[in-house]
């Protein structure tokens, strides 16, 4: 495996049964919170600081079961990321949850129309995240 693939989350330390999640958020603290929470739920976690970074990381890794995506990010927004990913049928099985401060119903509808499977409004609790994972069929993986 190349150094680049290893640096962005290569598969060499992942067991075949361990689910993988991609966290896409421009906030370092939010990435850390989501990373820690998902690891506690049994996920191998890869992080990206914006949508463009996430697209590049996805090209170098096996398709994750889950992506948690912020809306407002530089370079490529969460909506742009979701639209790009949903245009590639290889990612049809990846569950996408928009995790954002955008709270208007129109924004929720826009995210779901773009291809998000669920929507979480910040701030949120670990229990809310686990509930959404369960709704998406990933709850059985949580220890």
N, C-alpha and C positions, 0 to 999 in steps of 0.2 A: 504494500500500500504506500502511496506517495506521502511525503511529509505534509503536503497541503490537505490531502484527504484525512490524515490523522489529526491535523490541527483543527479541522472543522467538524470532527465527530465521526471518524471512521468506525467501522463495525468491529474492530478486533477485540474489544472488551465487552461486547454485548452477547448475552446468551440468546439463543433462537427464540426462547419463550418470553423474553423480557420485552414488553411493549416500549416503543420509542415515541417521544413527544418532541415537537419543535416549538420553541417559545420565540415569538417575534415581537419585540417591543424596544422602542428607543430609550426607555428609562432603565438605567442600570439597576436601580433598586427594584423595579417591578420584575425585571428578568430574574434577579436573585430570589425574590419571593416565590415566583412561579416555579423556578428551577427547584428550589428546596421542597416546595409542596408536592410537586410531581414526583420527585425522587422518593419522598416519604410514601407515596402511593404506588411505588414499584416501577416507575418509568425510568428509562434511560433518556436523558434530556440533552438536547442540542439547542443552543441559543443563537439568535440573530438580532442585530440592532435595527434592521429595517427590512422592508419587503424585498429589495434587491439582494441584500445579503442573504436572506432566507432562500430565494430562488437559487442562488449560487450554491448554498449548502445542500439544498435538496438534490442538486445534480450529482453530488458526491456521496450520497448516503442511500441506504435502503429507505423505502417510503415509510414514513412514520405513521402510526395509527392515529395520531392526534397532532393538531397544530393549534396553539393559542396565539391569537393575532391581535395586536393593538390596531386602532383605526388611524390615528394621527401620527405619522412618522415621516422623516425626511426621505428623499430619494424615491421611495415607492410606498404609498400608503397601504394600509391593511386592505381596503377595498380593491385597490389595484392588484395587490398580491393575490387575493382570493380569485379575482377575475382571471388572472394569468394562470393560476394553478388549475382552476376548474375547466379551462380550455384544453387541458392536457388530460386525456382519459386515463392515463397511468395513475393519476391521483384521485380517481373517483372514490376509492375506499377510505381515503384519509378524512377523518372527521375534523372539521374546522370550527373553532369557537372564537368568536369575536369578543375580546376582553377590552372594554373601553369606557371612557367617561361620557361618550355620546349616549344620551338618555332619551332623546325624542323618538316617538313611535316610528316616524318616517325613516329615521336612521336605522332602527332595528329592521324594518321591512326591507330597506335597501341592502343591508348586509346579508339577510337571508336570501333575497333575490339574487345576489351575486354568487351565492353558493355556500355561505356559512351554514352550519348545521344547528348551531346554538349561539346564544348571545349572553354575555355576563357584563353587568354594569359595575364599574369601579366606584367606590370601594366594595369589596366582597370578602366573604369569609372562606376558609378552607372547606367548610361544610357545603357552601353553595357550589364550589368547584367540584367537589365529590358528587353532589347531586346531579350536576350536568354530565359528568363522566358516566354516571350510572344510566342516565337517560340515553346516552349515546352508545350504550352497550359495552362500556369499558369499566364499569363498576366491579365486574367479577374479577378484574385483575388487581384490585386494591386489597392489600393484605389486611 
